[in-house]
Amino acid sequence: MRQYKKRVLSTLFVTSIFSANSFADTNQTKASPAAVKNIIMVVADGMGPVYPVLYRNFKDDPKTNRVEETVFDRLLVGTAATYPHITSGFVTDSAASATALATGVKTYNGAIGVDINKKPLLTVLEYAKIQGMRTGLVSTSQIVHATPASYIAKNESRRNYNDIADDFFDNRAEGKIVADVMIGGGVDYFIRDDRNLVQEFTDSGYQYVDTFPGLSVLKPGSQTNVLALLADVALPAAMDSEFDTPLLTMSKAAIEQLENNQHGYFLLIEASQVDWAGHANDIAYAMAEMEDLATTMSYLESYVQQHQDTLVVLTADHNTGGVSIGAKGKYQWQGKWLKNLKMSPAEIARTIREDAISKSQIEALLGFSLTEQQAKDLLSAEDNKHTYIKLKAILDQKTHTGWTTGGHTGVDVPVYATGPGAEKFFGHQDNTDIGKQVFQILNHKD
């Protein structure tokens, strides 16, 4: 069991955080850290700089002569470099980048909360807990996935999911479980033949729920610790969720449990599946995940207006998919073809194969007409995978969307902020600077 004592922290903090950071002092007017009580850190996995622009175009009102701004336009304050420790090259994975955001330290691809020598690092979530804050995390993936895991676990490989799940209970901040509230997927990693972590959490006083409706029975402001595992592994895509806005639903539930603490709270929110949409080169999936994120950010924007001691920071860990607005020489992008899908393209593909539906039934699910050839291609595909590939090709053709890769790219990502201290994140910075700035704010809290 690992514990972090304040006397150990002080040395680590001075040498690893303050001495490495100069951004706030040289580039911006200092904020008043004492004004910050609560911190909400949002990581949109895979959301490179093109995704918010695509979303702006997707939401455009065709009846006006301008493209309307979105919450992302209102809150944009800067950019961040994402490269990992140079031993891993210039293109990061989620583990290295999330560790940089959580600790202020560069590491190798695949590392969870450890440095290049595989030594454990202090995270902002752990430090917030040591400071007496309530702490939580929300994720639309399994909560042991790379980004949320990097704020709690210490492991040499992001693939060691069971060991990472163990760390959620075993890692302690001055003897206390690091996260008071955890909401996302991952039952399979917490209830295993060798260990029942759900039982261990409930024995430690945590309330456990395993359905979205279960979130509604949690008493607002009850200060009850919560473990909510809402799927065996990851949650369904937003387009296939029982709730229109799963990220917003989970985020609201977490905030209700965390707020009203005299020392404030720290909440990590991960919009996980923008990344998965990028890996899949699925533009409809991507826009639906961006819609859920935008709805959540609009809520947080309003929340900050009502709780002016709350800082919200949003960034991405990296870019995924190399998506382009316009493709194959066409100076166009038409998001209207994505607006009427009744479920995700992957689920439509499964339905086509498994339910043997007709051309007209496919069109009803898509919300637009198909040519005879397009329908024939979909109906004659050999399996779900090839049906999905053909369906995505149709959507790319109609929208004029291009993709350069099924993996990550090394471009800088946008940074958004609102609330006290938001100016600390203005301009261009490294992803480690974000972690360092959060440490500074936490260190100066009353």
Secondary structure by P-SEA (a helix, b strand, c coil): cccccaaaaaaaaaaccccccccccccccccccccccbbbbbbcccccaaaaaaaaaaaccccccccccccccccccbbbbbbccccccccccaaaaaaaaaccbbbcccccccccccbbbbcaaaaaaaabbbbbbbbccccccccccccccccccccaaaaaaaaaccccccccccccccccccccccccccccaaaaaaaabbbbbccaaaaaaccccccbbbbbbccccccccccccccccaaaaaaaaaaaacccccccbbbbbbcccaaaaaaaccaaaaaaaaaaaaaaaaaaaaaaaacccbbbbbbbccccccccccccccccccccccccccccaaaaaaaaacccccaaaaaaaacccccaaaaaaaaacccaaaaaaaaaaaaaaaaccccccccccbbbbbbbbbccccccccccccaaaaaaaaaaaaaacc
